[in-house]
Amino acid sequence: MHTNYSDGKADPEEYVKAAIEKGFVSIGFSEHGPTKFRKHWELLPEKTGEYFAEIKRLKDKYSSEIEIYCGLELDFLPGIRSNDFYEHDIDYRIGSIHYFFDEDDIYGVDCNFEEFKKTIFDYFGGDVRKMVGEFYFRVIQMVEKFRPEIIGHFDLIKINNFNRQFFSEDEKWYRDEVMKVLEYISGKGTMLDVNTGGITRGYLTEPYPSAWALKDAARLKIPVTLNSDAHRPEHIDGNF
């Protein structure tokens, strides 16, 4: 869940109250961790201590009603320092890839349609296969280097692929890229999140990962956790 410490729309206590009202047994907060880009969706470095302290306060205040976990959703970027994922004493980490970057700019994966086209054509020279391959290769790199407890929105690359206009998930080359990752992470202990946030926010009609990929993950005995990726308290059980 994301609160107003990053790109969410309410303070953490509102999410806790909503979770109790909905009958949740446990919840986890996972603000977008800070990066060198200091984008509007990220937890500011100077607010990190305050965020941890607030979740600790809520853990104590509501301990008889609900179990609360404090986490971060951390972006994997090539060249990231080896301690960037584990410098904080938190309950869990979600490792995610939201964008590519060069020295001058970032190129979005989780972005609007026009920015996504910019990523394909400006960063990858119009080569969609190269973009997809690089995205999934970076997932493998992230797991290899950091072993986050959870991989966030595993196939986020599909978010702007409306009506299969850039690629089809049925094509062998695409499924081969996905299977490389699933086979690599099998047995590593890293979970996939079955993430309903794309449905709740109107981008998709199925969760991340797609049903066919989730079946392969189950066959490989990769554990999963159900995740709303909520940015508003009313969405914490969105499409569960």
Order of alpha helices (4+ residues) and beta strands (2+ residues): alpha-beta-alpha-beta-beta-beta-beta-alpha-alpha-beta-alpha-beta-alpha-alpha-beta
